Amino acid sequence: MSPATLRNVAIVLALAAAVYFIPGGGNAANLIGALLSTAILAAFVMLAARFYRERRMDILGLPDKWRATLYGALGVIVLAMAARPRLIETGGGTILWLFAVAGSGYALYRVWRYYREYA
């Protein structure tokens, strides 16, 4: 095994040991999960900001209707992800969440198709 693989296995084993052996290990697991979630969210925000900075002229070159569709779809995705824990508790909420995400994905696809055809 390579040193990097051994290091990664050691990290996973150390996290597992913290959850199992330390009193309040469930709290340690919650803390680790929260830290990882925050890191992933920060990475997505930085990726979105970089994408916007690189493609600003392309986005501003879209007609108002398509730019509103783009921003609306992104907003619905953000709201759907924020409301996901509560929405998936019920069958109707799960269906609503699926329709919101699928509809937003389709709207983003339509904006991309318009950009590719007319840009």
C-alpha positions in Angstrom: 0.0 0.0 0.0 1.1 3.5 -0.7 1.8 6.0 2.2 -1.2 8.1 1.2 -3.5 5.1 1.4 -2.2 4.1 4.8 -2.6 7.7 6.0 -6.2 7.8 4.8 -7.0 4.5 6.5 -5.4 5.8 9.7 -7.6 8.9 9.6 -10.8 6.9 9.1 -9.8 4.5 11.9 -9.0 7.5 14.2 -12.5 9.0 13.5 -14.1 5.7 14.1 -12.2 5.3 17.4 -13.3 8.8 18.5 -17.0 7.9 17.9 -16.7 4.5 19.6 -14.4 5.0 22.6 -14.7 8.6 23.7 -17.6 9.3 26.0 -20.1 11.4 24.1 -18.8 9.9 20.9 -22.1 10.6 19.2 -21.4 14.3 19.8 -18.0 13.9 18.3 -19.6 12.3 15.2 -22.1 15.1 15.0 -19.2 17.6 15.2 -17.2 15.9 12.5 -20.3 15.7 10.3 -21.0 19.4 10.8 -17.4 20.3 10.0 -17.5 18.2 6.8 -20.8 19.6 5.8 -19.5 23.1 6.3 -16.4 22.4 4.3 -18.4 21.0 1.4 -20.8 24.0 1.4 -17.9 26.4 1.4 -16.4 24.5 -1.5 -19.6 24.8 -3.5 -19.9 28.5 -2.7 -16.3 29.1 -3.8 -16.9 27.1 -7.0 -20.1 29.1 -7.8 -18.3 32.4 -7.2 -15.5 31.4 -9.5 -17.8 30.1 -12.2 -19.8 33.4 -12.0 -16.6 35.5 -12.3 -15.4 33.5 -15.2 -18.7 33.5 -17.1 -20.1 36.9 -16.1 -20.2 38.3 -19.6 -21.9 35.1 -20.9 -24.5 35.3 -18.2 -25.1 39.0 -18.7 -25.3 38.4 -22.5 -28.4 36.2 -22.0 -31.8 37.9 -22.6 -33.7 38.8 -19.5 -36.1 35.9 -19.8 -33.3 33.3 -19.8 -31.3 35.0 -17.1 -34.3 35.1 -14.9 -34.9 31.4 -15.6 -31.3 30.7 -14.7 -31.4 32.6 -11.4 -34.9 31.2 -10.5 -33.8 27.6 -11.1 -30.7 28.1 -9.0 -32.8 29.8 -6.2 -35.2 26.9 -6.2 -32.4 24.4 -5.9 -30.9 26.3 -3.0 -34.3 26.4 -1.3 -35.0 22.7 -2.0 -31.7 21.7 -0.5 -32.3 23.9 2.6 -35.8 22.4 3.1 -34.8 18.8 2.3 -34.7 17.5 5.8 -38.3 18.6 6.5 -39.7 17.8 3.1 -38.6 14.2 2.9 -40.4 13.4 6.2 -43.6 12.9 4.3 -44.5 11.3 1.0 -46.0 14.5 -0.5 -43.0 16.5 0.6 -40.7 14.0 -1.0 -42.6 14.3 -4.3 -42.6 18.1 -4.0 -38.8 18.1 -3.5 -38.3 15.8 -6.4 -40.4 17.9 -8.7 -38.6 21.1 -7.5 -35.1 19.6 -8.2 -36.1 18.0 -11.5 -37.9 21.1 -12.7 -34.9 23.3 -11.8 -32.6 20.8 -13.5 -34.7 21.0 -16.6 -34.8 24.8 -16.5 -31.0 24.9 -16.3 -30.7 22.5 -19.2 -33.0 24.7 -21.3 -30.9 27.8 -20.5 -27.7 25.9 -21.4 -29.3 24.8 -24.7 -30.4 28.4 -25.5 -26.8 29.6 -24.7 -25.3 26.9 -27.0 -27.7 27.6 -29.9 -27.6 31.4 -29.9 -24.4 32.4 -28.2 
